[in-house]
Amino acid sequence: MYEDDCIKSPGDYYFVCDNEGPWAIILEALAAIGIVVTILLLLAYLFLMRRVQDCSQWNVLPTQFLFLLGVLGLFCLAFAFIVQFNQQTAPVRFFLFGVLFALCFSCLLAHASNLVKLVRGRVSFCWTTILCIAIGASLLQTIIAIEYVTLMMTRCNMFMHLSPYQLNVDFVVLLVYVLFLMALTFFISKASFCGPCENWKRHGRLIFITVLVSIIIWAVWISMLMRGNPQLQRQPQWDDPVICIGLVTNAWVFLLLYIIPELCILYRSSKQECPVQSNACSIPTYQRSFRAETQELSRARDSDGAEEDVALTAYGTPLHLQNVDSTQEYVIPRAKPGTLQDAGL
């Protein structure tokens, strides 16, 4: 009955039951599965937060939890593109699309910035600093989206009076800051490959691959939206499918290439009783030799507690100089004349 009504009188929910073009049914199924999987991953992160003992790994967990909330919002936003463009869905699309993607890429940026320190053997940022970096980096996109949507809504809902091409131009221009975050995250994640700590580089590789695939997805759907659809004379019929496909695909990329591998690493770490030693950065050789030499010098002490003066020869061999007792008299032997004659002097 509902399907017949949709066919006889196409409305805002026509694509939900369109059998001739089932793109909406496929995408809403993928989005619904993504919502369920994301909720399960959120519960898994809550469970692992109490079991991870390595502080360097735990500090990024709140940011990854916020990242998962952003991915959950992306899957929910897909339904706003399945429903036809109207006065209710237009502000939701223009506001949440950029804000949610900015939040996700800001979380990746914060994680990559922390990895740049860890691969060089430095101390990790605290969890509040990483979380503030993620929220602060996404705040500008939120301000831009609020100003644009407010401006369009106060002018008699200008969304419904613009041409499809102009709406697409505004939509892409509104995402310029998100593109900047993607590029910045890409280069910072690449910088995390440089450092002596090999174990932290695998996290940087996950972020690098995730952002690289996301850049490819965005380049494809923006090209189709701005050039492909007008040249194929499929505008505005293909506009919503193109954006929705890019949205759902990128959300699944976030889960499959970043979150699930990170969750596997955390699960292996949480199974150990003590903090994970594999993630600790090994001390370089010259630092180990310097520490061993320092320890050897520190052991050079008398049994009574009096310190010895230790001098290093040119060959690095310690030369021990005994302390002289000032209360004891020392006699310097003098040479006898007979001794000098016997020596031929």
C-alpha positions as CSV (number, residue, x, y, z in Angstrom):
1,M,0.0,0.0,0.0
2,Y,2.8,2.4,0.9
3,E,4.8,1.5,-2.2
4,D,1.7,2.2,-4.4
5,D,1.2,5.6,-2.9
6,C,4.8,6.4,-3.5
7,I,4.5,5.5,-7.2
8,K,1.2,7.3,-7.8
9,S,2.2,10.5,-6.0
10,P,6.0,11.0,-5.8
11,G,6.9,13.1,-2.8
12,D,9.8,13.7,-0.5
13,Y,10.2,10.0,0.3
14,Y,9.9,8.7,-3.2
15,F,13.5,7.4,-3.4
16,V,13.0,5.3,-0.3
17,C,10.7,2.9,-2.3
18,D,12.0,3.5,-5.8
19,N,12.4,0.1,-7.5
20,E,13.6,1.4,-10.8
21,G,16.5,3.3,-9.2
22,P,17.4,1.2,-6.1
23,W,20.4,3.4,-5.2
24,A,18.6,4.8,-2.2
25,I,17.5,1.4,-0.9
26,I,21.1,0.1,-1.1
27,L,22.5,3.2,0.6
28,E,20.0,3.3,3.4
29,A,20.8,-0.4,4.1
30,L,24.5,0.3,4.2
31,A,23.9,3.3,6.4
32,A,21.7,1.3,8.8
33,I,24.3,-1.4,9.0
34,G,27.0,1.2,9.6
35,I,24.9,2.7,12.5
36,V,24.7,-0.7,14.2
37,V,28.4,-1.4,13.7
38,T,29.4,2.0,15.0
39,I,27.3,1.6,18.1
40,L,28.9,-1.7,18.8
41,L,32.4,-0.1,18.3
42,L,31.4,2.6,20.8
43,L,30.6,0.0,23.4
44,A,33.8,-1.8,22.7
45,Y,35.8,1.4,23.2
46,L,34.0,2.0,26.5
47,F,34.9,-1.5,27.6
48,L,38.6,-1.1,26.6
49,M,39.0,2.3,28.3
50,R,39.1,0.4,31.6
51,R,41.6,-2.2,30.5
52,V,44.2,-0.3,28.5
53,Q,47.2,0.3,30.9
54,D,49.6,2.1,28.5
55,C,49.1,5.8,29.1
56,S,50.3,6.7,25.6
57,Q,47.6,4.6,24.1
58,W,44.9,5.6,26.6
59,N,45.4,9.3,26.0
60,V,44.0,9.0,22.5
61,L,40.9,6.9,23.4
62,P,38.6,9.9,24.2
63,T,39.5,11.4,20.8
64,Q,38.8,8.2,19.0
65,F,35.5,7.9,20.9
66,L,34.6,11.4,19.6
67,F,35.6,10.3,16.2
68,L,33.2,7.4,16.4
69,L,30.4,9.8,17.3
70,G,31.2,11.8,14.2
71,V,31.1,8.6,12.1
72,L,27.7,7.7,13.6
73,G,26.4,11.2,12.6
74,L,27.6,10.6,9.0
75,F,25.7,7.4,8.7
76,C,22.6,9.1,10.1
77,L,23.1,12.1,7.7
78,A,22.8,9.8,4.7
79,F,19.1,9.6,5.2
80,A,18.9,13.4,4.7
81,F,20.2,12.9,1.2
82,I,17.9,10.0,0.4
83,V,14.9,12.2,1.2
84,Q,14.4,14.7,-1.5
85,F,15.8,18.3,-1.2
86,N,13.2,20.5,0.7
87,Q,13.0,23.2,3.3
88,Q,13.7,20.7,6.1
89,T,16.6,18.7,4.6
90,A,18.4,21.6,3.0
91,P,19.7,23.2,6.3
92,V,20.6,19.8,7.7
93,R,22.6,18.9,4.6
94,F,24.5,22.2,4.4
95,F,25.2,22.3,8.2
96,L,26.0,18.8,9.3
97,F,27.9,17.5,6.2
98,G,30.9,19.9,6.7
99,V,30.7,19.9,10.5
100,L,30.7,16.1,10.9
101,F,33.5,15.6,8.4
102,A,35.5,18.4,10.0
103,L,35.1,16.7,13.4
104,C,36.3,13.4,12.0
105,F,39.4,14.8,10.2
106,S,40.2,17.0,13.2
107,C,40.3,13.8,15.4
108,L,42.7,12.2,12.9
109,L,44.7,15.4,12.9
110,A,45.0,15.4,16.7
111,H,46.0,11.7,16.7
112,A,48.6,12.3,14.0
113,S,50.1,15.3,15.9
114,N,50.5,13.1,19.0
115,L,52.2,10.4,17.0
116,V,54.7,12.9,15.6
117,K,56.0,13.2,19.2
118,L,55.8,9.5,20.1
119,V,57.8,8.3,17.1
120,R,60.6,10.6,18.2
121,G,60.6,9.1,21.7
122,R,59.0,12.1,23.4
123,V,56.2,12.1,26.0
124,S,52.6,11.9,24.7
125,F,50.1,14.8,25.0
126,C,47.6,14.3,27.8
127,W,44.1,13.2,26.8
128,T,42.6,16.7,27.4
129,T,45.1,18.3,25.1
130,I,44.5,15.8,22.3
131,L,40.7,16.3,22.7
132,C,41.0,20.1,22.7
133,I,43.0,20.0,19.5
134,A,40.3,17.9,17.8
135,I,37.4,20.1,19.0
136,G,39.3,23.3,18.3
137,A,40.3,22.4,14.8
138,S,36.6,21.6,13.9
139,L,35.2,24.7,15.5
140,L,35.9,27.0,12.5
141,Q,33.9,24.8,10.2
142,T,31.0,24.9,12.7
143,I,31.1,28.7,12.7
144,I,31.2,28.9,8.9
145,A,28.2,26.5,8.6
146,I,26.2,28.4,11.2
147,E,26.7,31.7,9.4
148,Y,25.9,30.3,6.0
149,V,22.7,28.5,7.1
150,T,21.5,31.4,9.1
151,L,22.1,33.8,6.2
152,M,20.2,31.6,3.8
153,M,17.3,30.9,6.2
154,T,16.8,34.6,7.1
155,R,16.5,35.6,3.4
156,C,13.1,33.8,2.8
157,N,14.8,30.4,2.6
158,M,17.1,31.0,-0.3
159,F,17.8,27.3,-0.6
160,M,14.6,26.9,-2.7
161,H,15.3,29.8,-5.0
162,L,18.8,29.0,-6.2
163,S,19.5,26.9,-9.2
164,P,20.9,23.3,-8.8
165,Y,24.3,24.3,-10.1
166,Q,24.5,27.3,-7.7
167,L,23.5,25.1,-4.8
168,N,26.3,22.7,-5.7
169,V,28.8,25.5,-5.9
170,D,27.8,26.8,-2.5
171,F,27.9,23.3,-1.1
172,V,31.5,22.7,-2.3
173,V,32.8,26.1,-1.3
174,L,31.4,25.6,2.2
175,L,33.7,22.6,2.5
176,V,37.0,24.4,1.7
177,Y,38.1,24.2,5.3
178,V,37.4,20.5,5.4
179,L,39.6,20.1,2.4
180,F,42.3,22.0,4.2
181,L,42.0,19.7,7.2
182,M,42.3,16.7,5.0
183,A,45.5,18.0,3.4
184,L,47.0,19.0,6.8
185,T,46.2,15.6,8.3
186,F,47.7,13.9,5.3
187,F,51.1,15.7,5.6
188,I,51.2,15.4,9.4
189,S,50.5,11.7,9.3
190,K,53.3,11.4,6.7
191,A,55.6,13.2,9.1
192,S,54.9,10.5,11.7
193,F,56.9,8.0,9.6
194,C,60.2,9.8,10.6
195,G,61.5,8.7,14.0
196,P,63.3,5.9,15.8
197,C,60.2,4.4,17.4
198,E,58.9,1.8,14.9
199,N,56.0,0.6,16.9
200,W,54.1,3.9,16.8
201,K,54.5,4.2,13.0
202,R,51.8,1.6,12.3
203,H,49.3,4.0,13.8
204,G,50.5,6.7,11.5
205,R,50.2,4.4,8.5
206,L,46.6,3.8,9.4
207,I,45.8,7.5,9.4
208,F,47.8,8.1,6.2
209,I,46.0,5.4,4.3
210,T,42.6,6.5,5.6
211,V,43.1,10.1,4.6
212,L,44.6,9.1,1.2
213,V,41.5,7.0,0.4
214,S,39.3,9.8,1.7
215,I,41.0,12.4,-0.6
216,I,40.4,10.1,-3.6
217,I,36.7,9.7,-2.7
218,W,36.2,13.4,-2.3
219,A,38.0,14.2,-5.6
220,V,35.7,11.7,-7.4
221,W,32.4,13.0,-6.0
222,I,33.3,16.7,-6.3
223,S,34.3,16.1,-9.9
224,M,31.1,14.3,-10.7
225,L,29.0,17.0,-8.9
226,M,30.6,20.0,-10.6
227,R,31.6,18.6,-14.0
228,G,30.4,15.1,-14.6
229,N,26.7,15.5,-14.0
230,P,26.3,18.7,-16.1
231,Q,28.2,17.2,-19.0
232,L,26.1,14.0,-18.8
233,Q,23.0,16.1,-18.5
234,R,22.1,14.3,-15.3
235,Q,21.8,17.4,-13.1
236,P,20.1,17.5,-10.6
237,Q,19.0,13.8,-10.9
238,W,22.4,12.4,-10.0
239,D,23.4,15.1,-7.5
240,D,21.9,13.5,-4.4
241,P,23.1,10.0,-5.3
242,V,26.7,11.2,-5.9
243,I,26.9,13.0,-2.6
244,C,25.2,10.2,-0.6
245,I,27.5,7.6,-2.2
246,G,30.6,9.6,-1.3
247,L,29.2,10.1,2.3
248,V,28.5,6.5,3.0
249,T,31.6,5.2,1.4
250,N,33.9,7.6,3.3
251,A,32.1,6.7,6.6
252,W,32.8,3.0,6.0
253,V,36.5,3.9,5.1
254,F,36.8,5.5,8.5
255,L,35.6,2.3,10.2
256,L,37.4,-0.3,8.1
257,L,40.8,1.4,7.6
258,Y,41.2,3.2,10.9
259,I,38.8,2.3,13.8
260,I,38.7,-1.5,13.4
261,P,42.6,-1.9,13.1
262,E,43.1,0.5,16.0
263,L,40.6,-1.5,18.0
264,C,42.5,-4.7,17.3
265,I,45.7,-3.1,18.5
266,L,44.0,-1.9,21.7
267,Y,42.5,-5.4,22.3
268,R,45.9,-7.1,22.0
269,S,47.4,-4.5,24.4
270,S,44.6,-4.9,26.9
271,K,45.2,-8.7,27.2
272,Q,48.6,-8.1,28.8
273,E,48.7,-7.7,32.6
274,C,51.4,-5.0,32.6
275,P,51.8,-1.9,30.4
276,V,52.7,-2.8,26.8
277,Q,56.4,-2.8,26.4
278,S,56.3,-3.2,22.6
279,N,55.0,0.3,22.2
280,A,57.8,1.8,24.3
281,C,60.5,3.4,22.2
282,S,63.8,1.6,22.4
283,I,66.8,3.7,23.6
284,P,69.3,4.5,20.8
285,T,72.7,2.8,21.0
286,Y,74.7,5.9,21.8
287,Q,72.3,6.7,24.7
288,R,72.6,3.1,26.1
289,S,76.4,3.3,26.0
290,F,76.4,6.7,27.7
291,R,74.0,5.4,30.4
292,A,76.2,2.3,31.0
293,E,79.3,4.4,31.3
294,T,77.6,6.7,33.7
295,Q,76.4,3.8,35.8
296,E,80.0,2.4,35.8
297,L,81.4,5.7,37.0
298,S,78.7,6.0,39.8
299,R,79.8,2.6,41.2
300,A,83.4,3.8,41.7
301,R,83.0,4.6,45.4
302,D,84.8,3.4,48.6
303,S,83.4,0.9,50.9
304,D,83.4,3.6,53.7
305,G,81.4,5.9,51.6
306,A,84.2,8.3,50.5
307,E,84.0,9.2,46.9
308,E,86.9,8.6,44.5
309,D,88.0,11.0,41.9
310,V,87.6,9.2,38.6
311,A,89.5,10.3,35.5
312,L,89.1,8.9,32.0
313,T,92.2,8.3,30.0
314,A,92.3,8.9,26.3
315,Y,91.3,5.3,25.7
316,G,88.2,5.5,28.0
317,T,89.8,3.4,30.8
318,P,88.9,4.7,34.2
319,L,91.9,5.7,36.3
320,H,91.1,5.6,40.1
321,L,92.9,8.2,42.3
322,Q,93.0,7.3,45.9
323,N,92.2,9.9,48.5
324,V,95.2,11.1,50.6
325,D,94.9,11.0,54.4
326,S,96.1,14.4,55.6
327,T,96.8,13.2,59.1
328,Q,99.4,10.7,58.1
329,E,103.1,11.7,57.5
330,Y,104.8,10.7,54.3
331,V,108.6,10.5,53.9
332,I,110.1,11.0,50.5
333,P,113.2,8.8,50.2
334,R,116.5,10.5,49.2
335,A,119.1,9.1,46.9
336,K,122.4,8.1,48.5
337,P,125.7,9.0,46.9
338,G,126.8,5.4,46.6
339,T,123.7,4.7,44.7
340,L,124.3,7.4,42.2
341,Q,127.9,6.2,41.7
342,D,126.7,2.7,41.1
343,A,124.3,4.0,38.6
344,G,127.1,5.6,36.7
345,L,126.0,9.2,37.4
